[in-house]
Amino acid sequence: MINIDTSKSNDLTLTKTEEKAVEHTQKRPDESSGIYVRGHIKIFDPETKEVYIDKSNAIHYENFSVALANSIANKGQNFVYEIHFGNGGTSVDPTGIITYLPTNTVGQNASLYNPTYSKIVDNTAITNPDPSNNKMTITHIPGTVYADILVSCLLDYGEPINQEKFDNSQSLNGQYVFDELGLRGRSIDGTSGLVTTGLLLTHVVFHPVQKALNRLIQIDYTVRIQTLTNLSSNG
């Protein structure tokens, strides 16, 4: 009778399994994967449902990458905190032709061309006086590779102070004739409002829209964050 040493066979099998495990861990990461971010704004009257602006916006990818890293690491800074409004995104010649300036999405110190008003949209902040109307919600459909941040902001009748009584201004250069807006992150030093040092995360330039005492303006700002695997198609 021939005796077979099965212990050596088992040892050999174990060694091959370990080699496969090592080989697997040494494989290079899937470098064709990535993160895709896009945004869209809708500016409208919540009472009459009249839509003033409905368009995509530009993402400041450098600042957004910093914001994502800080948020994932729970550092308490540069997450979406405020929405800023400005009136420097366009110019109008004597014949009424409007020229739209390019969005500011380069450099960590990027800002709106001429910010004139801001509101806190972080509904967990104690400094937000109206968290029910100025807030952020996150939606995600199970099984998909993207999630949406919906930033809602309401400019009520009395906001801003010192606004015109009626939205019939003949000048497109008024302080509250808005033609640009952007989302800004929570600052490191605690500043907020027009003096904030929080990073500009998005920027959009659009046809001038006047905020006056006689009407409400609602902003629905959607930011979609999507992971891309093997350059998968966008959702």
C-alpha positions as CSV (number, residue, x, y, z in Angstrom):
1,M,0.0,0.0,0.0
2,I,1.2,3.5,-0.9
3,N,0.6,6.2,1.7
4,I,0.0,9.7,0.4
5,D,1.1,12.6,2.6
6,T,-2.0,14.8,2.4
7,S,-0.6,17.5,4.7
8,K,1.9,18.6,2.0
9,S,-1.0,18.8,-0.5
10,N,-3.0,21.0,1.9
11,D,0.0,23.2,2.6
12,L,0.4,23.6,-1.2
13,T,-3.2,24.6,-1.6
14,L,-3.0,27.1,1.2
15,T,0.1,28.7,-0.3
16,K,-1.6,29.2,-3.7
17,T,-4.6,30.8,-2.0
18,E,-2.3,33.2,-0.1
19,E,-0.5,34.0,-3.3
20,K,-3.7,34.9,-5.0
21,A,-4.7,37.1,-2.0
22,V,-1.4,39.0,-2.2
23,E,-1.7,39.3,-5.9
24,H,-5.2,40.8,-5.5
25,T,-4.1,43.4,-2.9
26,Q,-1.2,44.5,-5.1
27,K,-3.4,45.2,-8.1
28,R,-3.5,48.9,-9.1
29,P,-6.8,50.7,-8.2
30,D,-9.4,51.4,-10.9
31,E,-8.1,54.7,-12.1
32,S,-11.0,55.1,-14.5
33,S,-13.4,55.7,-11.6
34,G,-14.1,59.2,-10.3
35,I,-16.6,61.7,-9.0
36,Y,-18.8,63.8,-11.2
37,V,-20.6,66.9,-9.8
38,R,-23.2,69.1,-11.5
39,G,-25.7,71.7,-10.5
40,H,-28.9,73.2,-11.6
41,I,-30.9,76.2,-10.4
42,K,-34.5,77.2,-10.7
43,I,-35.6,80.7,-9.7
44,F,-39.3,81.3,-9.5
45,D,-42.2,82.9,-7.8
46,P,-43.6,80.3,-5.3
47,E,-47.1,82.0,-5.5
48,T,-47.6,82.6,-9.2
49,K,-45.3,79.7,-10.2
50,E,-43.7,82.0,-12.8
51,V,-40.2,80.7,-13.6
52,Y,-37.5,83.4,-14.1
53,I,-34.4,81.2,-14.4
54,D,-34.0,77.5,-15.1
55,K,-30.4,76.5,-16.0
56,S,-27.3,74.6,-15.1
57,N,-24.5,76.1,-13.2
58,A,-20.7,75.9,-13.0
59,I,-18.8,73.9,-10.3
60,H,-15.6,75.1,-8.7
61,Y,-14.0,71.7,-8.7
62,E,-10.9,72.6,-6.7
63,N,-13.0,74.1,-3.8
64,F,-15.5,71.4,-4.1
65,S,-12.9,68.7,-3.7
66,V,-11.7,70.5,-0.5
67,A,-15.3,70.7,0.7
68,L,-15.9,67.0,0.1
69,A,-12.7,66.0,1.9
70,N,-13.6,68.2,4.9
71,S,-17.1,66.8,5.0
72,I,-16.1,63.2,4.9
73,A,-13.4,63.8,7.5
74,N,-16.0,65.6,9.7
75,K,-13.8,68.7,10.0
76,G,-16.8,71.0,10.4
77,Q,-15.8,73.5,7.7
78,N,-16.4,74.3,4.0
79,F,-19.7,72.3,3.9
80,V,-22.5,74.1,2.1
81,Y,-23.5,76.9,4.4
82,E,-24.7,80.0,2.5
83,I,-26.1,81.2,-0.8
84,H,-24.8,84.5,-2.1
85,F,-26.4,86.8,-4.6
86,G,-24.8,89.5,-6.7
87,N,-25.3,92.0,-9.5
88,G,-22.0,91.9,-11.3
89,G,-22.4,89.0,-13.6
90,T,-23.7,90.9,-16.6
91,S,-23.2,94.2,-18.4
92,V,-25.8,96.1,-20.5
93,D,-24.9,98.4,-23.4
94,P,-27.0,101.5,-24.4
95,T,-28.9,99.4,-26.9
96,G,-30.0,96.9,-24.3
97,I,-27.8,94.0,-25.3
98,I,-26.7,92.0,-22.3
99,T,-23.2,90.5,-22.1
100,Y,-22.8,87.6,-19.7
101,L,-19.4,87.3,-17.9
102,P,-17.7,83.9,-17.4
103,T,-18.3,82.1,-14.2
104,N,-15.6,82.3,-11.5
105,T,-14.4,78.8,-10.9
106,V,-10.6,79.1,-10.7
107,G,-8.5,79.9,-7.6
108,Q,-9.4,79.2,-4.0
109,N,-10.2,82.8,-3.4
110,A,-12.8,83.0,-6.2
111,S,-15.9,85.0,-5.5
112,L,-19.0,86.5,-7.1
113,Y,-18.2,89.5,-9.2
114,N,-20.2,91.8,-6.9
115,P,-22.0,90.1,-4.0
116,T,-24.8,92.2,-2.5
117,Y,-26.8,89.8,-0.4
118,S,-26.5,86.4,1.3
119,K,-28.6,83.9,3.3
120,I,-27.7,80.9,5.4
121,V,-29.2,77.7,4.0
122,D,-27.8,75.3,6.6
123,N,-30.9,74.4,8.5
124,T,-28.9,73.0,11.4
125,A,-27.3,76.4,12.1
126,I,-28.6,78.4,15.1
127,T,-27.9,81.5,13.1
128,N,-30.4,80.5,10.5
129,P,-33.6,82.6,11.3
130,D,-35.9,80.6,9.0
131,P,-34.7,77.0,8.7
132,S,-38.0,75.8,7.4
133,N,-37.7,77.8,4.2
134,N,-33.9,78.0,3.9
135,K,-32.6,74.5,4.1
136,M,-30.9,71.5,2.5
137,T,-32.3,68.1,1.9
138,I,-30.5,65.0,0.5
139,T,-32.2,62.5,-1.7
140,H,-30.9,59.1,-2.9
141,I,-32.5,56.2,-4.8
142,P,-31.2,52.9,-3.5
143,G,-29.2,51.1,-6.1
144,T,-28.0,54.2,-7.9
145,V,-24.6,55.8,-7.7
146,Y,-25.6,59.4,-7.2
147,A,-27.2,61.6,-4.5
148,D,-28.8,65.0,-4.8
149,I,-28.5,67.9,-2.5
150,L,-31.5,70.3,-2.8
151,V,-30.7,73.7,-1.5
152,S,-33.9,75.7,-0.9
153,C,-33.8,79.5,-0.3
154,L,-36.8,81.9,0.0
155,L,-36.4,85.6,-0.4
156,D,-39.5,86.8,1.5
157,Y,-41.5,90.0,0.8
158,G,-39.4,92.0,3.3
159,E,-36.1,90.7,2.1
160,P,-33.7,92.3,1.5
161,I,-34.3,95.5,3.5
162,N,-34.1,98.8,1.4
163,Q,-35.3,97.0,-1.7
164,E,-37.5,98.8,-4.3
165,K,-41.3,98.6,-3.8
166,F,-42.0,97.3,-7.2
167,D,-40.2,95.1,-9.7
168,N,-40.3,97.6,-12.5
169,S,-36.8,99.1,-12.2
170,Q,-35.6,100.7,-15.4
171,S,-32.0,100.0,-14.4
172,L,-30.4,96.6,-14.4
173,N,-27.6,97.8,-12.1
174,G,-29.7,98.0,-8.9
175,Q,-28.3,96.5,-5.7
176,Y,-30.9,93.8,-5.7
177,V,-31.2,93.2,-9.4
178,F,-29.5,89.9,-9.2
179,D,-27.7,88.3,-12.1
180,E,-25.3,85.9,-10.3
181,L,-25.4,83.6,-7.3
182,G,-23.3,80.9,-5.8
183,L,-23.1,78.4,-2.9
184,R,-20.4,79.1,-0.3
185,G,-18.9,76.8,2.3
186,R,-18.7,77.3,6.1
187,S,-15.7,79.4,6.8
188,I,-12.8,78.2,9.1
189,D,-12.7,81.5,11.0
190,G,-16.5,81.7,11.7
191,T,-17.1,84.6,9.4
192,S,-20.3,84.6,7.3
193,G,-22.4,86.9,5.1
194,L,-20.7,89.1,2.6
195,V,-17.4,89.1,4.6
196,T,-17.2,85.3,4.7
197,T,-13.9,83.5,3.9
198,G,-15.8,80.3,3.1
199,L,-14.9,78.7,-0.2
200,L,-17.0,79.5,-3.3
201,L,-18.3,76.1,-4.4
202,T,-20.6,76.9,-7.4
203,H,-21.3,80.0,-9.5
204,V,-23.9,80.8,-12.1
205,V,-24.6,83.9,-14.1
206,F,-28.0,84.6,-15.6
207,H,-30.4,87.2,-17.0
208,P,-31.0,89.9,-14.3
209,V,-33.9,89.3,-11.9
210,Q,-35.1,92.1,-9.6
211,K,-36.1,91.4,-6.0
212,A,-38.7,93.9,-4.9
213,L,-41.1,94.3,-2.0
214,N,-44.1,93.2,-4.1
215,R,-43.0,89.6,-4.8
216,L,-41.4,86.5,-3.4
217,I,-38.5,84.7,-5.0
218,Q,-37.7,81.0,-4.4
219,I,-34.4,79.4,-5.4
220,D,-34.2,75.6,-5.7
221,Y,-30.5,74.8,-6.2
222,T,-29.8,71.1,-6.9
223,V,-26.3,69.7,-6.7
224,R,-25.8,66.1,-7.9
225,I,-22.8,64.1,-6.7
226,Q,-22.2,60.9,-8.7
227,T,-19.5,58.3,-8.6
228,L,-18.3,57.1,-11.9
229,T,-17.1,53.4,-12.2
230,N,-15.2,52.6,-15.4
231,L,-16.4,55.8,-16.9
232,S,-20.1,54.9,-16.5
233,S,-22.7,57.1,-18.0
234,N,-24.0,60.1,-16.1
235,G,-27.4,59.9,-14.3
